[in-house]
């Protein structure tokens, strides 16, 4: 696997994280610190998951991979569904309640990191099968994710003139649609 392929793989893997960052940029009170938090967490998980995937293939048998493949899409869907519904529900709360709920907590960041990086687990399996350098590949994937997420979060600021409730409901719907996309893709592949 050459670096151009890893670059393209990194961009592909960064799409979900970028969409989530864009959605949170619409939902949260926009500040670059929130964008950096999302970018750091998603980049970390996008770099870590290929390493896990590589280790699974190297040391585990194929049955574990098949078991994980049978439910990983459901976990991703449920996480995006919960995050999307939470954002939509929060759009109907009062301003005071919204300020309490809109904190980008460590728990939410972890959910975002895991949900957007599950497909990167398979990338580690691909890196193993292609004999590509693992840590260079994982670092490149993480770096690309970081840049794409910062860009997506920054682009969300351009829409701040639209009424907040519309943006929040849109952000929730985008996350739910992203979860549905994962289920549909898995159904079409299998």
N, C-alpha and C positions, 0 to 999 in steps of 0.2 A: 504494500500500500504506500503510495507516494504521498508527499505532503499536500499536493493539490487535492487528492481524494480526502485526506483528513480535514483540510480546510473546508471543503464542500460538506463533509459530514458534520463538522462543527457548526456551520451555518444552519444546516437542516435541524440539528438538535437544539439550536438556540431559538427556533421559531416559537415553540410553546412558552418558553420563559419570557420572550419578548412580548408576546401577546398578554401574558399575565402582568408584566410590568406596565404595559400601556394601559391595561384595565385599572390597575391600582393607581396609576397616575391620574386617571379620571375620577376615581373614587376617593382617594385620600386628599387631604389638603396638600397641594403640590409643594414639595421641598426636595432639594437634591439629596438630602440625607436619606430620605425614604428610597429614592432611586438607587443610591449606593448600597443600601442594606439589601435590597432585592437583588441587585447585580452581584454583590459579593456572595450571598447565599446560593443563588442559582449557579453561579460560576463554580463555586466550591463543589456542589453536588454533581454538576455536569462533568467535572474533572474526576471526581471520586468514583462515580458509578461505572465508567469504563474499566477502572482498575478492578472493581468488584466483579464485573462481567468476565474480565480476563482470568481472574483467580478461579471463578466458578468453572470455567471451561478447562483450565489447567489442572485443577485438583478434584473436581466433582464429576460425577457421571452425567450422562445426558438426561436421565430421568428427572434430576433436580431442575434442569433447564426447562423441561417440558411442564413440570408442575408449576414453576414460576410463570411460565407463559400462559398457563390456563387461568390465572387470576390477576396478573399485574394490571391489565386494562381495566378491571373492575375497581381496583384500588384507586387508580388515576381518575376514573370517572367519578367515583364517590367524593374524592377530595375536591375536584373542581365543582361538583354539584353543591357541596356544602359551602364552599367559599362563595360561589355565585349566589346561592340563596341567602347567605348572610348579608352580602352587599345589597341585594334587593330589599331584604327586610329592613336593613339599616336606613335605606332611603326614605322610609316612612316614619322615622323617629323624629323627635324634636331636635332643634339645633343643640341644646344642652346634652341630650342623650347621644347625639351623633359624635360630639367631641370625645365622649368617654369611650365609644365603641370603635373609633377610627384609629386607634393606636395600632401601629404595625408591630404586633407582639412577636416575641421569639417563637411562640407556638405557630402563629400564622406563617412566619418566615420559614420555619422548618417544613410545614405542610407544602408551601409553595416550592421549596427546594426539592423535596422528594417527588412531588407530583410531576414536576416539569423535567425530572431527570431519569425517570424509570426507563424510558426508551434508550437512554445512554448506556444502560446495562448491556443491551444487545450490541452496542457499539464496541464494548470491550471484547465481546465474543468475536466480532468481526476483526478487530485489531489483532487478536490472538491468531485467528485463522490466516491472516495476511502476513504474519511475522513482522508487523510494524513495531517501531520502538514505543513501548507502552507509555512511559512517563512523558516523553515528548508529545505523543499523540494526545494524552489526557490533558496536559498543560495547554496545548493549542486549542482543544475543545473548550476548556474552561475560559481561556482568554477571549475567544470569539464570543462565547456566551456573555461574558462581562460587557464587552463593547456593544453587542446587539441590544442587551437589556438597557444599558444607559441611553442608547439612542432612542429606543422605543419609549422609555419613561420620559425622556426629554420632549419627544414629539407630542406626548399627551398634553403638555402644557399649552399647546396651540389651540386646544379646544375649551379652555377655561371660561370662555364667554357664554357657553351654552349653559342653561339652567342646571343646577347641581343634581336635582332628582333625575332628570333625563340621563345625565352622564352616569349616575350611580346604577340606575336600572340597566342601562346599556352595558356597563362594565360587568354586572352580574350575569346578564344574558350571554356575553362573550365567553365568560368562564364556563357557564353551563354548556354552551355550544362546543367549546374546546373539549370538554369531557365527553360529549356525544360523538365528536369526531374520533376520539380514541376508540370508543366502542365500535363505531362503524368501520374504521380502518381494520380493527382486529377481526371483525366479522368477514370483511371482504378478503383479507389475507388467508383466513382459515376456512 
